[in-house]
Amino acid sequence: MTERTPRSSILTRIFAATTRMGEIVFARSDARADRHGWEVTRFRSGLRRSYRDPRFALLRDCPQCGGNGRNPRGGDCARCLGAGRVLHDPRRRDAG
């Protein structure tokens, strides 16, 4: 005689198995992200990952050139050196 398992139990086991598989597959990448202090977001039962360096949240458009990296004469912006982005220091009021 076969014992029947409720559908929700089967789905729970499938979810747990895919989560474990994701942990195994992404172990090296997750460890690297952890060493660098990156944020790891897990999707689809852990089978998909997104890695993000939280320092990107500190980047802002350069207030001097409006984010285009150029000065009025067409050269590189002196403040952002042509990148169009500057690091925002939340401790400074005048930080761009």
N, C-alpha and C positions, 0 to 999 in steps of 0.2 A: 504494500500500500504506500502510495506517495503522499507526502505531507505537502499541502498547499501553503504557499507563502503569500500574505497579502501584497497587493501591488505596491503599496507605499513602502513596504519593507524592501522590495526589490529595487525600487527607485532610490531608496536611502543607501543601499549597498552599492549601486552603480555610481551615485554621487560620491560616496566615500572612496571608491576605487579610482575614479577619475581625479579626485583631489590628491590622493596619494601619488598617482602617476605624475601629475603636474609638479608636485614637490620633488620627485626624483629627477624629472627631466630638466627642471629649472634650478636645481640645487646650486650649481656653480655660478649661474648668473645672479641668483638671489644673494649668494655669499659675497660676490663682487659688489653688488649694489649696497649691501650692508656695510662693507668696508669703506665705501665712498660716502656713506650717509645719504644715499638716494632713497626716494620713496618708491615702494613697490605696490602696485595695484593689481590685484588678481581678478580675472574675468573668466566666465564660462567654466565654472567648477575648478578653477585653477589651471586650466589648460592654455590660458593666454595671459601674458603679463605686460604691464606697462611700467617702464622705469623712468624716473624723473629726478633730476638734480634740483633740490629745492632752492638753490641759489638763482635759478632762472626767474624766480618771483621777485628778485631784487633788481632786475633789469627794467629800465624805463626809457622811453623816447628821450633823446637829448633835447633839453629845453632851448638850447641855443640855436640848433638847426632844424628843430621840429621833427627830428627823426630821419631826415634824408641824408645826413652825413656830409653835406656840402655847405660851404659858406656862400654869401652873395656873389662872390667873384668866381665861383665854380671850383674852388679848391677844397681840400678836406677841412672839415670843421675842427677848430682848435680844441674844443672841449672834449669831443668824443673821438677825435682822430679819424674821422670818416666812417666810423662804425654806425652812427645813428642811434646808438644805445649807450647809456651810462648806468653805472651801478647806483642804486638808490640806497642811501644810508638812513634808515628810519630814525637814527639818533640825532641827525642834523635837520634843522628846520629848512635850511636853504638847499638841501640835497636835491638833485634832479634825478 
